[in-house]
Amino acid sequence: MGSLGAVEEVTSRSSPEKGTQTLARKRVLLPYHGRRQRLQIIKEEAKILEDLAHQHIIQMIASYEDTPQPGKFFYSLLMSPVGDNDLKTFLDVVGDQDRAPQEKSWLRQWFSCLTAALAYLHGEGVRHQDIKPSNIIHRDSHIFFTDFSSSSRFEVGQTTSTENPARTSAMYGAPEAIDVLQDDGKLKKHGRAADIFSLGAVFSEMLSVIDGRAVNKYHEFLSQSHALTGGQGAEAARGLLYGRSVDKVTQWFSTSGQRNIRGMFTDCIAPMLCLDREDRPEAILLLDLLAKRPFTSPCHCQFLCSSRTAQALELAKEDRGLLGLEARSGTHSKNKILVNDLVASIKIGALITLFFFTLSMILLDWSGVDLGVKSTPYAKKLVELQDSNANIYYK
């Protein structure tokens, strides 16, 4: 299920020449009262997805409106690819297995994949604002951000903070997103750093599964810090807020018997979960931290090998005080220019990798290889979409 509507697997048949294509369809019912507001939200999501092109972000194929019966209005987004499962289900399944070497190797790579996608999003001036395992899907070893219904745009190069209430899920929300009011009654500001916190919470669940400890046990441990009486598994998770459980998260990983697990948490994930948003690393800097950890596997969508990129990263660290140096007058604007160059290089790299990924998917479809995507949470209904039945607006 998406945050605003049902997501299902469909088959689009546009013409005999093109044949059929399996897609994920997000179908949103537009109520008679409040229809305009709901339509604006889903169209904003469509517009954001249309402008994005990254190997680890779901691709928008088309959108259309239809009225199956008088007084009943729907707006649908057609997206690719169809996932095998969302990350929440994947973590639950793998976490219950004694040995899952292949799936755990995927998780080690997904740290970098998701961070690279978030760096790309922020470079495009987009905040996701609802990062959580159920909004991330995988198809075999490929991972994708999805559900951008809570996303918003900001001006790149300007402050990213806003005082508008975030449409984020409370469990994975940053402290500034869930604790909306300050002591003086004013709304707290939140921005890109809230995405970093939410991704850090997701990463902590991935790391726990790699460590051989199931997510439901992790949630039960964290929920001990709340006034929650009894309850296990999903019931305990309903009372959990990562934004108020950072100390318990740290305690959980301090008890790991694996040194590399403790190191991964301390060096990469703990900084993402800083209570003060100003202390959290930007996604670009986080990519550099992950690249230095032998624990994680590199993602092919990372392009961090040029000397100019390395220089930009060093200046970005200096600008954030990560090198222990005082910021010098006139350095900030230079840093910003070079970091923007880094973002541009990531965008170019993302477009190249997206091209080859799409090409590989097309070749697989032509060869008739069964990718095993039928048994998914999206596969609730298989329908045929005819161009004559709806006005389909292709990207």
N, C-alpha and C positions, 0 to 999 in steps of 0.2 A: 504494500500500500504506500502511495505517496502521501505527502502531508496534506494535500488538498483533494486528491482523487485516487481512484483505483488504477493500478498498473497491471497490464496484462500483455501476453504475447500474442501478436497478430501476424497475419501474412498479407502483405500488400501485393496486389497484382495490377501493375500500371499498364502493361501492354504485352502482347505476345512476344515481342522482340526482347524486352527486358526480363520477362519471366517473373517469378515471385521472389520476395525478399522478406525474411523474418525480422520483425521489428518489435520494440517495446512501445506500447501505447499507454500514455497517461491520459485518462479520460476524466474530466472534471464536470460535475453537474453544476449548472449555473442556476441557483434558486431564483424564483421570481422576485423576491425581496432580497436586496443585497447583490443582485446579479451583476450590476456595474462594477462594484468593488471586487468581487471574485474574478470577473473577467479581466480587470486591470492587473491583478496579481499574476494570473496565468500567462497573460500576454507579456508581462515584464520578464517572466521566466523564459518564455520563448525567445524574446529579443536578446537576452543575455546569452543563451545557448547558441543562437545564430552567430554571434560574434566571436565565439570561442572555438579554438582548434588545437587540441592537445591530445597526445596519445593516451592520457589517463583521465580524460573528461568525456563523459558520454556525448555523442554527437547528435545534434538536432537534424532530422531529415525533412520534416514537414509539420505543418499545423493546419487545423481546419475546424470549422464549426458545423454542427449538424443538429437538426430538430427531428428526432424520430417520431414525435407525436406533438400535437398542438400544446403549447404551454410548457414543453420540456426542452430545455436547451443544454447542449454539451459543447465543450471546447476540448479538443484533443491535441496532444503532442506526439509525434512519431519519432522515436529515437533509436539509435544503434550504438553498441550491440545489445542483444538480449543477454542478461547475465545468467550464470549457473546458479548463483546464490548471492545474497547480500553478505557483507562481512560479518554481521552479527551471527547469522546462521553458520557461516564458515567457522568462526571461532568457537561456537558451541559444539559443533561436530568434532573438530580437530582437538579441542580441549578435553573431550571425553575419551580420546584414543591414547593408548599407552605409547604407541610409536606411529608417527606420521612424518617421516623424514622429508618427503617431497613437499607436502603442504607447509611444513615449517620453513623449508628453504624459500618457498614463495613469500612467506611472511617477512623473512629477512630482507628480501628485495623490495617489498612493498613500502618499507619505511622511506626509502629514497624516492620511489615512484610517486607516492602521495605528496611528499614534500616538494618535489619538482613541480607537480601539478598545482600545488598551492602557491608556489613562487610565481608560476605563470599567471594564475588568477590575479594575484595582487599586482603583478606587473601590468595587467590589463585593466586595472582599476575596479576589480570586482571583489567584494567580500562574500564568502559563502553564507556565513552566519547560522548554519545548522549542520555542522560537521558531526556525524555520529556513525556508528557501524551500519545502521540500517539505511543510511544514505550513501553507502559505498558498495559497489557490486564487483564481482569478479567473473571473468570468463576464462576458464582454465587458469593459467598463471598471470593473466592480464587483469589489472585492477583499475577501477574507474570511479571518480566522483560523480554523483547524480543528485537529483532533486535540488534545483536551484530556486525553488519557490520562495525561499526566505532571503535570497541574495539581494545585494544592493550595490550600486556603483559609487565610486568616489573619484576625485580628481587626482591622477597620479602626480606626485611631487608636492602635493598639499597635505595638510594634516588629515588623517583618515578617521579621526574620532567623530562621533555623532552622539547627540543626546536623545535621538529617537529610540523608543523601546525596541529591543532586538526580538525578531521572531525566531528565537532559538529554542531548542529543547533544553529544559532546565537541567537535566541530569548531566549533560556534557558541557553546559554553559560555563563561561568564565565568571569569576566572582563579580566583575563589573556588569555582566549581562544579567545575572540572576538577582543580584542585590541592586535593584533599579534605583532606589532612592538613597541619597546621601543624608548625613545627619541634619543638614539644613533644609531637607525636603526637596532638593533639586535632583534631576535625573543624572545618574552617573554616565560618563562618556565611555564609549566602547568603539573599537575599530578592528583593524587587521589583527591586533594582538589577541583578540577574542577567538579568532580562527586558530591561532597558534595554540592557545590553551586547549580548545576542543580537540584538536588533532593530537595534542599531547596525551589527553585522556584516552583517546582511541589507541594510541601507540602503547600506553601502559597495559591495555587489555591484550594487545598482540604480543607484547613481551612476556606477559604472564603465561600465555599459552605456549610460547617457545620454551619457557622455563618448566613446562610440564604441570602447570597448575591451572585448573579450569576457571573460566570466567565467573561461573556462579559462586565458586568458593571465594574468589577475589571480591566479588560484590558483597557477600555475606560478611567478610572481614571488614570492609570499608563501612558497611552499614552499622557496625558496632559503635561508631562515633555519633550516631543520631539517636534521638529518643524513640527508637523503634523497638517495640516489644515483640519478640519472637519473629517468625517469618524466615523463609529460606528461599534461595534462588531468585526467581522473578519477583516474588513478593518483597524480598529484601531490596532488590534493585530499584523498586518503585519509590523507596524512601531515600535513595542515594543521590547526592549532589557532589560531583567532583570538585566544584568550586568551594566546597566547605569540608573537603576530605583530604587535602593535600598532605597533611601530616601522616595520615593513615596510609596513603599511597607510598610515601617514603618508607614507612615502617615495614610495609609488605615486602618491598624489594630488598630491604636491608637484611631480611632473613633468608634470601636466596642462597642456595649452596653453590651457585655457579658465579665465579668471579667476573666472567664476561657479561653476565646478566646485570650484576650490580654496577659494573662500569658503564654499560649502555644506558642504564637508568640515570646514573649520576651525571654523566657527561652530556647526554642528549635530551632525555625526556624531562628530568627535573627542571632544567632551565625553561622549558615550555610551560611548566605548571607554576611558575612564579606568581604569587598573589598580586604583585605590582605589575601591571601590564607593561610599564616602561622597561622592566628588567627582562622581558621575554625576547629571545632572538627573532630577528626577521627570518622569513622562510629561506631567503638566499643564504644567510649565515648558517642556518640549520643544515642546509645541504652540504656546506663545507665541513661541519661537525660530523655529519654522518659519513662523509667520504673518508674521514680519518679513522673510522672505526672498522677494524677487520671483521667485527661481528656482523655487519650488514653487507649485503650484496649490492653492487652498483646497479643503477637503472640505466638502460640505454638512452633514455631521454635526457640525461644530464650531459651538458656540454661545458665542463669546468676545467678545460685543459690549457687554455691560452694564457700567456703571460699577462695580457691585459686584464683578463678575468681574475687572475690571482691577485693582481695589483688592486683591482676594485674591491675584492673581498678583504684584503688587508686594510684598505682605507675605511671600508665600512665598519670593520672591527674597531679601528681606532676611533671612529666617530661615535661608536657606542661605548667606548671606554673599555673594550674587551682586551686591549693589549696593555692596560695599566698606564696609559699615556694621557696627559692632559690634552683636551681638544684645543688645537691652535686656531687663532683667528684666521678666517678665510679658507679653512680646510673643508668646512661643511659643504659648501657649494661644489667644490671639486669632487668630494666624495660622492655627492648625489649624482653628478654627471656620469662618473665611472660606474656607479651601481646601476644607473639607467642603461648604460651600455651593456652591462651584464644581463639585465632583464631582456634587452633586445636580442642578445645572442641566444638566450634560452627560448625566446619566441621563435626565432629562425630554426633552431634545432627541433623544437616541438613540431613545427610544420613539416619538416623533413621526415621525422619519425612517424608522424601521423600518416603521411603519404604512403610510406612503405608498409605500415600496419594495415591500412585500408586495402592496399594492393594484395597483401597476403590473405586477407579475409575474402576478397573477390576470387582469388585463385583457388582457395579452399572450397568456396561455393561451387565454382565451375567443375572442380574435380570430383564433387559429390561426396566429400569426406563428411562423415557424421560427427559433428562437434559435441553432441550430447547436451544440447541446451534445452531439451524439452522438459526435463524434470526440474523445473525451477519455480520459485514463488510467482513468477510472472505467467506461468503456463496454466492459467485458470480457464482460459477460453481461447480457441483458435477460430478466427473469423477471416473472411476475405473482404478487403476494402476495395471497392470499385471506384474509379475516378468519377463515374457518372452518378454515384450516390452522395457525394459530398464535394464541397469546394475545398480542394487540397492545395495549400500554398507551400510549394517546395522551397527549401532554402536556396 
